[in-house]
Amino acid sequence: LAGAGRRTIHRARARLAGFDDPSLRGLSFGTPNNAGITCMTVCFVTDRELRFGDCDISGTAYYPAYLNILNGVVEEFWTHIGYPWHEIIWKERWGTPTVHLSCDFSKPSFFGDRLTFRLTVLKVGKSSVRLNHTIHCGEEHRWSVEQVLAASWLDSHTSMVWPDDVKARLESLITPGDTPHRPVAAPAHPQG
């Protein structure tokens, strides 16, 4: 399918998955992309503008700022699925610290760029969740991240098993057939 028809199917699939977010525009849901790579089901999409404070003196994105922005995206994702950090941290006393993070930077980003973050749940364990993030500016891939978050009691600083409702919600975001672990990599580029 081309154009509007494909977008309609993608939005319909997003609605079936519980996401009626218009920002899920043009995303592949388990279909090969132009490079022949099967895309994973993206379950959360948000945009961020690269601000002056996110960049070095040359106007290029400063990678520690990238990680701070990524943390904000993850926080927004948890709110989106019904578990805002301010509630789970202050009321329930558990959190989701990052225990693994792998980043690949493909191309630089610059002050004023509007970056689109696409988050995919790859695997849910008894007390962890593996996420994949792809970050684009328009159609251009900028960087990718694979991240593991662990459920943790804040008072004892120990691992905990996901509450049943949280685990069920996270598992509902995995599409059958999605590979549970995929290496972080930029899309293949044609040789020139």
FENHU-V410825 format. One line per field, one symbol per residue. ss: DSSP state (h for helix, s for strand, l for the rest). phi: phi as a letter, one per 40 degrees, with the letter a starting at -180 (. if undefined). psi: psi as a letter, one per 20 degrees, with the letter a starting at -180 (. if undefined). A space follows every 50 residues. Layout:
ss->???
phi->???
psi->???
This chain:
ss->llhhhhhhhhhhhhhhlllllllllllllllslllllslllllssssssl lhhhsllllsslhhhhhhhhhhhhhhhhhhllllhhhhhhhhlsssssss sssssllllslllssssssssssslllssssssssssllsssssssssss sssllllssllllhhhhhhhhlllllllllllllllllllll
phi->.bfccccccccccccccgbbcccccgccbgbccccgccccccbababbcc cdccbcccgcdcdccdcccdccccccdccdchbcdcccccccgbabccba abbbbcacbbdgcbbbbbbbccabbcaaabbbbbbbbgcccbababbbbb cacccbfbcbcdddcccccccccccdgcccbbccacdcbccb
psi->qqchgghggghghgghijoloiilpkqpnkqqahjjppqropippqqppo rgiiqahijqpphhhghggghhggghghghjjmphhghghgikramqpip ppqpogqqqqpiqopppopppgqpahjrppqppppqocippgrqppqpqp ppphhilqqqqpqghggggghiipppipphppqpqqqppqp.
